[in-house]
Amino acid sequence: MDSTAPGLQKRLGLFTIICISAGAVLGGWLAEAPYWFEVTGAGAAFLFPILAILLLPIAFAFAEQTSMLPFSSTVGTWLGNSMGGFVGWIAQWLFFLVQVVEPPLVAYIFSTALTYVFPETKQHQTLIAIGIMLVWYVFSNFNVELTGRLAVIFFIAMTTITLIVSGYYMLAGHWTLSNVTDHGGFFPNGGWGAVIGCSVLVLKYIGLELPPTLVQDSKFPPRKMVLAILAGLFVPAIIYFIATMALGGLAPHQVIAGLAMPGPELTDSLGMLHVFAVLDIIAGLLFAFTTLMGFWTSSARVLYGASQLHQLPRGFLRTNRHGQPWIANILVLIFSVFFALFSGTNWIQYMYTLSILAAGVVYLLVCLSAIILRVRHPEWERPFKMPAGILVYSLGVIISLIIVAIGVTELPAEAVFPITVYILLGLAIPLGMKWYRAKNADWTPVILSPSDAK
């Protein structure tokens, strides 16, 4: 490993980052759909576009601050400028949790897909998930262009396959509207079920905040990052709506909620062409793999960015000859394995609620930061500036608070220990950094400003 390599390298174009972002947001629904139907029924299809609109204030807060302070450290820099260095670190640490929980989630989806072909692998799901993460760890140390190229290829392939399979489900003679409207209707658990569904399905948009972490890998102006962020909202909204409606018409929501992988299993049980079950699995695996790639890359950049702010030792800035932060990649692997080990059998709700709770707090802080910086530094150049920003970001604060509140109520018991350990570790790291700075006097905390970007 070459510790003198020149850091992150600008090699990703706008379309590539759009594919990484939208692909990361889309990943995982192959095995997660039963949870959606259990929580809120086929009405989940309508919640996706509604959520995309509701999350716009948060998306614009990320976009504006990325254009103004274009660093991989993202939330750590923004909160450092608006609320101080310690809050900046807390935000950065929670942001890392949002990103690093995703790789073990999609690794479990891989192992779930394998149980469709090899049923005996079910008892070894955790080991298989860890094995998948070890494989990607090796690839994560190669040029970021590899991730970008794979993301583009996979995104085009998986969206095309999904549209073809969804069309087949709706036209093969087994899809009926009664499966969607009867058995309790679109929202069999009522209005509160729809509210819970909105909070739960927020996880499917975690990834909208991923593009800003790649700003130092991008070769286009930061003001255009808003396009990648918006693509991460509305491309998935369309795909999720189509796929959920196509699936919901094949069986009542109670049946779908009881299946491990509804698409392939219903294809076989209804006597439809088996090739579409295979295509559904292939698309699901491509979605999951794209999510794994995107969030792993983003997680490493969050740690790299924390080191930019001297919140972590300088070693996290070290890159190998391919321009990859290799020490950060090791830590991403360690945390991914840690969360996988404590997932238990309820791994979907466990991963969902961890992400939702952490994301809600991060979104809240980011919206507050956007408001404070509008007031405190109106003179700072904002290449992307949201009209009526303070009002828009105030709406983002309200939406974030709702996400946090419902995330707390849905947190399963098995998630309490790992998240407690994670929070305690986050509080201990600043104490450890005091010892580190005593030996490295040049590593006092820094807060980056727009002048540093120039």
C-alpha positions as CSV (number, residue, x, y, z in Angstrom):
1,M,0.0,0.0,0.0
2,D,1.3,3.5,-0.9
3,S,0.6,5.9,1.8
4,T,1.9,8.8,-0.3
5,A,-0.7,8.4,-3.1
6,P,-2.4,11.7,-4.0
7,G,-5.8,11.0,-2.4
8,L,-9.1,10.7,-4.1
9,Q,-9.1,11.0,-7.9
10,K,-11.8,12.8,-10.0
11,R,-12.9,10.0,-12.2
12,L,-16.7,9.8,-12.0
13,G,-19.0,11.5,-14.4
14,L,-22.5,12.8,-13.6
15,F,-24.3,9.8,-15.3
16,T,-22.1,7.4,-13.4
17,I,-22.9,9.0,-10.0
18,I,-26.6,9.0,-11.0
19,C,-26.3,5.2,-11.6
20,I,-24.5,4.7,-8.3
21,S,-27.1,6.8,-6.4
22,A,-30.3,5.5,-8.0
23,G,-28.9,1.9,-8.1
24,A,-28.0,2.1,-4.4
25,V,-31.5,3.4,-3.5
26,L,-33.2,0.7,-5.6
27,G,-31.3,-2.2,-4.1
28,G,-32.7,-5.0,-1.9
29,W,-36.4,-5.2,-2.6
30,L,-36.2,-8.9,-3.8
31,A,-36.3,-10.1,-0.2
32,E,-37.7,-6.9,1.5
33,A,-41.1,-6.8,-0.3
34,P,-42.8,-9.1,2.2
35,Y,-42.0,-6.7,5.0
36,W,-43.6,-3.8,3.0
37,F,-46.8,-5.8,2.4
38,E,-46.9,-6.9,6.1
39,V,-46.6,-3.3,7.3
40,T,-48.8,-1.5,4.9
41,G,-50.1,-3.8,2.1
42,A,-50.1,-3.0,-1.7
43,G,-50.6,0.7,-0.9
44,A,-46.8,0.7,-0.5
45,A,-46.8,1.4,-4.2
46,F,-48.3,4.8,-3.7
47,L,-46.2,5.6,-0.8
48,F,-43.0,5.6,-2.8
49,P,-43.8,8.6,-5.0
50,I,-45.3,10.4,-2.0
51,L,-42.1,9.9,-0.1
52,A,-40.0,11.1,-3.0
53,I,-41.9,14.4,-2.8
54,L,-41.8,14.6,1.0
55,L,-38.0,14.1,1.1
56,L,-37.4,16.9,-1.4
57,P,-36.6,19.5,1.3
58,I,-33.9,17.2,2.7
59,A,-32.6,16.5,-0.7
60,F,-32.3,20.2,-1.5
61,A,-30.5,20.8,1.9
62,F,-27.9,18.2,0.9
63,A,-27.6,19.7,-2.6
64,E,-27.1,23.3,-1.5
65,Q,-24.5,22.6,1.1
66,T,-22.6,20.2,-1.2
67,S,-22.3,23.0,-3.8
68,M,-21.1,25.5,-1.1
69,L,-18.8,23.1,0.8
70,P,-17.8,20.3,-1.7
71,F,-15.9,17.9,0.5
72,S,-16.2,14.2,1.1
73,S,-16.6,15.1,4.8
74,T,-20.1,16.5,3.9
75,V,-22.2,16.6,7.1
76,G,-19.1,16.9,9.3
77,T,-18.0,20.1,7.5
78,W,-21.6,21.5,7.3
79,L,-22.4,20.9,11.0
80,G,-18.9,22.0,12.0
81,N,-19.5,25.4,10.4
82,S,-23.1,25.7,11.8
83,M,-23.0,24.1,15.2
84,G,-19.4,23.5,16.1
85,G,-16.8,20.7,15.8
86,F,-18.3,18.3,18.4
87,V,-21.7,18.3,16.8
88,G,-20.0,18.0,13.4
89,W,-18.3,14.8,14.7
90,I,-21.6,13.4,16.0
91,A,-23.3,14.0,12.7
92,Q,-20.4,12.4,10.8
93,W,-20.4,9.3,13.0
94,L,-24.2,8.9,12.6
95,F,-23.8,9.4,8.9
96,F,-21.3,6.6,8.8
97,L,-23.8,4.4,10.6
98,V,-26.4,5.2,7.9
99,Q,-24.0,4.2,5.2
100,V,-22.3,1.2,6.8
101,V,-25.5,-0.6,7.8
102,E,-26.4,-1.0,4.1
103,P,-23.7,-3.5,3.0
104,P,-24.7,-6.2,5.5
105,L,-28.4,-5.6,4.6
106,V,-27.8,-6.4,1.0
107,A,-25.4,-9.2,1.7
108,Y,-28.3,-10.9,3.6
109,I,-30.4,-10.4,0.5
110,F,-27.7,-12.2,-1.5
111,S,-27.8,-15.1,0.9
112,T,-31.6,-15.1,0.9
113,A,-31.5,-15.5,-2.9
114,L,-29.2,-18.5,-2.6
115,T,-31.8,-20.2,-0.4
116,Y,-34.1,-20.3,-3.3
117,V,-31.7,-22.5,-5.2
118,F,-30.0,-24.1,-2.2
119,P,-32.5,-24.4,0.6
120,E,-30.0,-25.9,3.0
121,T,-28.0,-22.6,3.0
122,K,-30.6,-20.9,5.1
123,Q,-28.9,-21.9,8.4
124,H,-25.6,-20.4,7.1
125,Q,-27.0,-17.1,6.0
126,T,-24.9,-15.0,8.3
127,L,-21.7,-16.7,7.2
128,I,-22.6,-16.4,3.6
129,A,-23.4,-12.6,4.1
130,I,-20.0,-12.1,5.7
131,G,-18.3,-14.0,2.9
132,I,-20.0,-11.8,0.3
133,M,-18.7,-8.7,2.1
134,L,-15.2,-10.1,2.2
135,V,-15.3,-10.6,-1.6
136,W,-16.4,-7.0,-2.2
137,Y,-13.7,-5.7,0.3
138,V,-11.1,-7.0,-2.1
139,F,-12.7,-5.2,-5.1
140,S,-13.2,-2.1,-3.1
141,N,-9.5,-1.5,-3.1
142,F,-9.3,-1.1,-6.9
143,N,-9.8,2.0,-9.0
144,V,-13.2,3.7,-8.2
145,E,-13.8,3.7,-12.0
146,L,-14.4,-0.1,-11.6
147,T,-17.3,0.6,-9.2
148,G,-18.6,3.3,-11.6
149,R,-18.5,1.1,-14.7
150,L,-20.2,-1.8,-12.9
151,A,-22.8,0.6,-11.5
152,V,-23.7,1.8,-15.0
153,I,-23.9,-1.7,-16.5
154,F,-25.9,-3.1,-13.6
155,F,-28.3,-0.1,-13.4
156,I,-29.2,-0.3,-17.0
157,A,-29.5,-4.1,-16.9
158,M,-31.5,-4.4,-13.7
159,T,-34.0,-1.6,-14.5
160,T,-34.7,-3.1,-17.9
161,I,-35.2,-6.6,-16.5
162,T,-37.5,-5.2,-13.8
163,L,-39.7,-3.5,-16.3
164,I,-39.9,-6.6,-18.5
165,V,-40.7,-8.9,-15.5
166,S,-43.3,-6.4,-14.1
167,G,-45.0,-6.2,-17.5
168,Y,-45.1,-10.0,-17.7
169,Y,-46.6,-10.3,-14.2
170,M,-49.4,-7.9,-15.1
171,L,-50.1,-9.4,-18.6
172,A,-49.7,-13.2,-18.0
173,G,-53.3,-13.7,-16.9
174,H,-52.8,-14.0,-13.1
175,W,-52.8,-10.4,-12.1
176,T,-56.1,-9.2,-10.7
177,L,-57.1,-5.8,-9.2
178,S,-59.1,-7.6,-6.5
179,N,-55.8,-8.9,-4.9
180,V,-54.9,-5.2,-4.5
181,T,-58.2,-3.7,-3.5
182,D,-59.8,-6.5,-1.5
183,H,-58.5,-8.2,1.7
184,G,-58.5,-4.8,3.5
185,G,-57.8,-2.6,0.5
186,F,-54.7,-0.7,-0.4
187,F,-53.9,0.0,3.3
188,P,-55.2,-3.0,5.3
189,N,-53.7,-1.7,8.5
190,G,-55.4,1.6,8.2
191,G,-54.1,5.2,8.2
192,W,-51.6,4.5,11.0
193,G,-50.3,1.5,9.0
194,A,-49.7,3.9,6.1
195,V,-47.9,6.3,8.4
196,I,-45.7,3.5,9.7
197,G,-45.2,2.4,6.1
198,C,-44.0,5.8,5.1
199,S,-41.5,5.8,8.0
200,V,-40.3,2.3,7.2
201,L,-40.0,2.9,3.5
202,V,-37.9,5.9,4.1
203,L,-35.1,3.4,4.2
204,K,-35.6,2.7,0.5
205,Y,-34.5,6.3,-0.2
206,I,-31.5,6.1,2.0
207,G,-28.9,6.7,-0.7
208,L,-30.3,10.2,-1.7
209,E,-27.4,11.5,0.5
210,L,-24.8,9.3,-1.1
211,P,-23.7,11.5,-4.1
212,P,-22.3,14.3,-1.9
213,T,-19.8,11.9,-0.4
214,L,-18.5,11.3,-3.9
215,V,-18.0,15.0,-4.7
216,Q,-14.2,14.7,-4.5
217,D,-14.4,11.7,-6.9
218,S,-16.5,13.6,-9.4
219,K,-15.3,15.4,-12.5
220,F,-18.2,17.8,-12.9
221,P,-19.1,21.1,-11.0
222,P,-20.6,20.5,-7.5
223,R,-23.7,22.6,-8.5
224,K,-24.8,19.7,-10.7
225,M,-24.8,17.3,-7.8
226,V,-28.4,18.1,-7.2
227,L,-29.3,16.2,-10.4
228,A,-27.8,13.0,-8.9
229,I,-29.6,13.5,-5.6
230,L,-32.9,14.0,-7.3
231,A,-32.4,11.0,-9.6
232,G,-31.9,9.0,-6.4
233,L,-35.4,10.0,-5.4
234,F,-37.5,9.9,-8.5
235,V,-36.0,7.1,-10.6
236,P,-36.6,4.6,-7.7
237,A,-40.1,6.1,-7.1
238,I,-41.1,5.1,-10.6
239,I,-39.5,1.6,-10.5
240,Y,-40.8,0.8,-7.0
241,F,-44.3,1.9,-8.0
242,I,-44.4,-0.3,-11.1
243,A,-42.8,-3.4,-9.4
244,T,-44.9,-3.2,-6.2
245,M,-48.2,-2.9,-8.2
246,A,-47.2,-5.8,-10.5
247,L,-46.4,-8.0,-7.5
248,G,-49.4,-6.9,-5.4
249,G,-51.9,-8.0,-8.1
250,L,-50.6,-11.6,-8.1
251,A,-51.8,-12.5,-4.5
252,P,-53.4,-11.0,-1.4
253,H,-51.1,-9.0,0.8
254,Q,-51.2,-11.6,3.6
255,V,-49.8,-14.3,1.1
256,I,-47.0,-12.0,-0.1
257,A,-46.1,-11.1,3.5
258,G,-45.5,-14.8,4.2
259,L,-43.1,-15.4,1.4
260,A,-39.3,-15.1,1.4
261,M,-39.0,-14.0,-2.2
262,P,-42.5,-13.2,-3.5
263,G,-41.8,-12.7,-7.2
264,P,-40.0,-16.0,-7.9
265,E,-42.2,-18.0,-5.5
266,L,-45.4,-16.7,-7.0
267,T,-44.1,-17.2,-10.5
268,D,-43.6,-20.9,-9.8
269,S,-46.8,-21.5,-7.7
270,L,-49.0,-19.8,-10.3
271,G,-47.5,-21.8,-13.1
272,M,-46.0,-18.9,-15.0
273,L,-42.9,-19.2,-17.1
274,H,-39.9,-20.2,-14.8
275,V,-37.5,-18.0,-16.8
276,F,-39.2,-14.9,-15.3
277,A,-38.5,-16.2,-11.8
278,V,-34.9,-16.5,-12.8
279,L,-34.9,-13.0,-14.3
280,D,-36.5,-11.6,-11.1
281,I,-33.7,-13.1,-9.0
282,I,-31.0,-11.8,-11.4
283,A,-32.5,-8.3,-11.3
284,G,-32.7,-8.5,-7.5
285,L,-29.1,-9.6,-7.2
286,L,-28.0,-6.8,-9.5
287,F,-29.9,-4.3,-7.4
288,A,-28.4,-5.7,-4.2
289,F,-24.9,-5.7,-5.6
290,T,-25.2,-2.1,-6.8
291,T,-26.3,-1.1,-3.3
292,L,-23.4,-2.9,-1.8
293,M,-20.9,-1.2,-4.1
294,G,-22.4,2.3,-3.6
295,F,-22.7,2.3,0.1
296,W,-19.4,0.7,0.7
297,T,-17.7,3.4,-1.4
298,S,-19.7,6.1,0.4
299,S,-18.9,4.6,3.9
300,A,-15.2,4.8,3.1
301,R,-15.5,8.4,1.9
302,V,-17.3,9.3,5.2
303,L,-14.3,8.1,7.2
304,Y,-11.9,9.7,4.7
305,G,-13.8,13.0,5.2
306,A,-13.7,12.7,9.0
307,S,-9.9,12.5,8.7
308,Q,-10.0,15.6,6.5
309,L,-11.4,17.4,9.5
310,H,-8.9,15.7,11.8
311,Q,-11.7,13.9,13.6
312,L,-9.9,10.6,12.9
313,P,-6.1,9.9,12.6
314,R,-4.3,10.9,9.4
315,G,-4.1,7.2,8.4
316,F,-7.6,7.4,7.1
317,L,-6.5,9.8,4.4
318,R,-4.0,7.3,3.1
319,T,-4.9,5.9,-0.3
320,N,-3.4,3.0,-2.3
321,R,-2.0,3.2,-5.8
322,H,-5.6,3.0,-7.2
323,G,-6.7,6.1,-5.2
324,Q,-8.7,4.1,-2.7
325,P,-8.7,4.9,1.1
326,W,-7.5,1.4,2.1
327,I,-7.5,1.9,5.9
328,A,-11.1,3.2,5.7
329,N,-12.1,0.2,3.6
330,I,-10.8,-2.1,6.4
331,L,-12.9,-0.3,9.0
332,V,-16.0,-0.5,6.7
333,L,-15.5,-4.3,6.6
334,I,-15.1,-4.5,10.4
335,F,-18.4,-2.6,11.1
336,S,-20.3,-4.4,8.3
337,V,-19.4,-7.8,9.9
338,F,-20.2,-6.4,13.3
339,F,-23.8,-5.4,12.4
340,A,-24.3,-8.7,10.4
341,L,-23.4,-10.8,13.4
342,F,-26.1,-9.2,15.6
343,S,-28.9,-9.2,13.0
344,G,-30.5,-12.5,14.1
345,T,-33.5,-13.9,12.2
346,N,-35.3,-10.5,12.1
347,W,-32.6,-9.0,10.0
348,I,-34.8,-6.9,7.7
349,Q,-36.5,-4.9,10.5
350,Y,-33.2,-4.8,12.4
351,M,-31.3,-3.2,9.5
352,Y,-34.3,-1.0,8.5
353,T,-34.7,0.6,11.9
354,L,-31.0,1.1,12.6
355,S,-30.8,3.0,9.3
356,I,-34.0,4.9,9.7
357,L,-33.2,6.2,13.2
358,A,-29.7,7.3,12.3
359,A,-30.8,8.8,9.0
360,G,-33.6,10.8,10.6
361,V,-31.2,12.4,13.1
362,V,-28.7,13.1,10.3
363,Y,-31.4,14.6,8.1
364,L,-32.6,16.8,11.0
365,L,-29.1,18.1,11.6
366,V,-28.4,18.7,7.9
367,C,-31.7,20.8,7.5
368,L,-30.9,22.8,10.6
369,S,-27.4,23.4,9.3
370,A,-28.7,24.7,6.0
371,I,-30.9,27.2,7.9
372,I,-28.2,28.3,10.2
373,L,-25.7,28.8,7.4
374,R,-28.2,30.8,5.4
375,V,-28.4,33.2,8.4
376,R,-24.8,33.1,9.5
377,H,-23.1,33.2,6.1
378,P,-25.4,34.7,3.5
379,E,-22.2,35.9,1.7
380,W,-21.0,32.4,1.0
381,E,-21.3,31.5,-2.7
382,R,-24.0,28.8,-3.3
383,P,-23.7,27.5,-6.9
384,F,-27.0,25.7,-6.2
385,K,-29.3,27.8,-4.1
386,M,-32.8,26.7,-3.2
387,P,-35.5,29.5,-3.5
388,A,-37.2,30.1,-0.2
389,G,-34.6,28.0,1.4
390,I,-35.3,28.7,5.0
391,L,-39.0,27.7,4.6
392,V,-38.1,24.6,2.6
393,Y,-35.5,23.5,5.1
394,S,-37.9,24.1,8.0
395,L,-40.3,21.6,6.4
396,G,-37.3,19.3,6.2
397,V,-36.8,19.6,10.0
398,I,-40.4,18.6,10.6
399,I,-40.2,15.6,8.3
400,S,-36.9,14.5,9.9
401,L,-38.5,14.7,13.4
402,I,-41.3,12.4,12.3
403,I,-38.8,9.9,10.8
404,V,-36.9,9.9,14.1
405,A,-40.0,9.5,16.3
406,I,-41.4,6.5,14.3
407,G,-37.9,5.0,14.0
408,V,-37.6,4.9,17.8
409,T,-41.0,3.1,18.2
410,E,-40.1,0.5,15.6
411,L,-36.6,-0.3,16.9
412,P,-36.4,-4.1,17.7
413,A,-34.8,-5.4,20.9
414,E,-31.9,-7.0,19.1
415,A,-30.8,-3.6,17.7
416,V,-30.4,-2.0,21.1
417,F,-27.0,-3.6,22.0
418,P,-25.2,-2.9,18.7
419,I,-26.4,0.7,18.4
420,T,-25.5,1.3,22.1
421,V,-22.0,0.0,21.5
422,Y,-21.8,2.1,18.3
423,I,-22.8,5.3,20.1
424,L,-20.5,4.7,23.0
425,L,-17.6,4.2,20.6
426,G,-18.5,7.4,18.9
427,L,-18.3,9.3,22.2
428,A,-15.0,7.6,23.0
429,I,-13.2,8.4,19.8
430,P,-12.9,12.2,20.6
431,L,-11.2,11.2,23.9
432,G,-8.8,8.9,22.0
433,M,-8.1,11.7,19.5
434,K,-6.9,13.9,22.4
435,W,-4.2,11.3,23.1
436,Y,-3.4,11.2,19.4
437,R,-3.1,14.9,19.1
438,A,-0.7,15.0,22.1
439,K,1.7,13.0,19.9
440,N,0.7,14.8,16.6
441,A,0.6,18.5,17.4
442,D,-0.3,19.4,13.7
443,W,-3.6,17.4,13.9
444,T,-5.8,19.9,15.7
445,P,-9.4,19.9,14.5
446,V,-10.2,21.9,11.4
447,I,-13.4,23.3,10.0
448,L,-13.3,23.6,6.2
449,S,-14.7,26.7,4.5
450,P,-15.6,27.6,0.9
451,S,-12.1,29.1,0.5
452,D,-10.6,25.7,1.2
453,A,-12.5,24.3,-1.7
454,K,-10.9,26.8,-4.0
